[in-house]
Structure formats: C-alpha cells, structure tokens
Amino acid sequence: YHNTRWWRWGHRSLTLPLAVLSLWAVLDLSPGMGASGLKALISLWLIWLVYWYVVNERPRLVLPFVVVIVLQSLIGIGQVWKQADLGLWWLGEYRLDPQAPGVLVVAANGQRWLRAYGLAGGPNALGATLALLLVMILPTALRAQGRRLWVSSAVLTLGLIGLLATFSRSAMLALALGPRLPDRAVRGFTFGVMRRQLVLTAWLYARFD
C-alpha cells in the first residue's frame, strides 16, 4: 500500500496576498541590484520555503515562536536601554544612533529616544512580528500548568515589554484585537487565526504607522 500525499500550495487567502507582496518586492528591486538586492531575493525565497514546509508538514511551531520572541525582545529592550545598537551586526542588526537621520525615534521634551529595532528592519516590523507570534502562542500558554505556566508567563511578559519598546501603535492594536477574533484553536495554532492576524496587523500598520 502506497500512501500518496498531494503537495499543497497553501490556502489562497494567504498564498495569493503573499505572492502579490513577493512580486511587488521583486519589481521594486533596481535592475542593477547589488549584494543587498541579492540578499533580499534569497530572504524572499527562504520565506517561501518555510511557508510551504509549514503548509505541508504542519510542524509544531510553538518552540520556534518562543525562541524568536525571546531573542528579538531581549535585543530590542537592550537597544532601548543602551540607546544604541548592541554591536550584533553579524546577526543583521542595524547601526543605531538616535541622533542620526533616518533612525526611527520617539521625540519627547526635545529628546530623541531610540525605538526597539531588534534584528528586524525597523520598530514597526519588529512590533508586527511580536504581535503576531504572541497571538500564535497564546492558546498554548493559556493551557499551560506547573512549570510550563511560569515559563509561558515569562515569555509573554518579555514579549509584551519588547512590543512596548517598539512604540508601534499598529502592533499594539493588533495584539489587543487579535485574540478577540473568533476561531477554533487546534493544538495552539490555526491557519485561520494566522490569516486574520496577518490581515489585521497589515491593515493597522498601513493605517496608524
């Protein structure tokens, strides 16, 4: 008996928008792109590989999500505390100086305060990432007991602090509204929740940031 499993491209409500955004990103590259353009294409291809792997294999993603939340939050909080980058250029961190032009900051009382970048392209991108992942691990965290409850609480708290350090209004609204969207949770992760959270985060990002 041979068990044949068909290849799945993903649900059209998520695959088609992702394809449009990918095409948009490719067309936005200059004809004479250098190393940065090549890096963008490789990153885009890796995103699609990960997406197809998730769609076809349905792996348990809670642990990878937790690792990303902890790593990005710690780096982002450290950047805000230091008001500079942490020297992690080898991990893709930007050179950050709140007094430099082009660096996203919060201005208060004549002072420029650096917003958390993490290892993302900017505070809003980091905020959107944390908001999405926090919603993804929330069902698992709510079912945790004993030691896992303490770990889940610590991860959620750290992620929330990291999100606040981005000062991203869209990400904060997405986190506040995302868990209220109805869906049936399956093992702490559903594509329905992910689709709705992605749409909500993207809309709020465009509307408020």
Protein Blocks (a to p, Z undefined) as FASTA:
>chain_A
ZZdddddebjfklmmmmmmmmmmmmmmpcfklcfklmmmmmmmmmmmmmmmmmmmnopaf
klmmmmmmmmmmmmmmmmmmnopaehimmnopacddfkbghiacddeehiacdddekjaf
bfklmmmmmmmmmmmmmmmmmmpghjllmmmmmmmmmmmmmmmmnopaklmmmmmmmmmp
gcddeehiafklmmmmmmmmmmmmmmmZZ
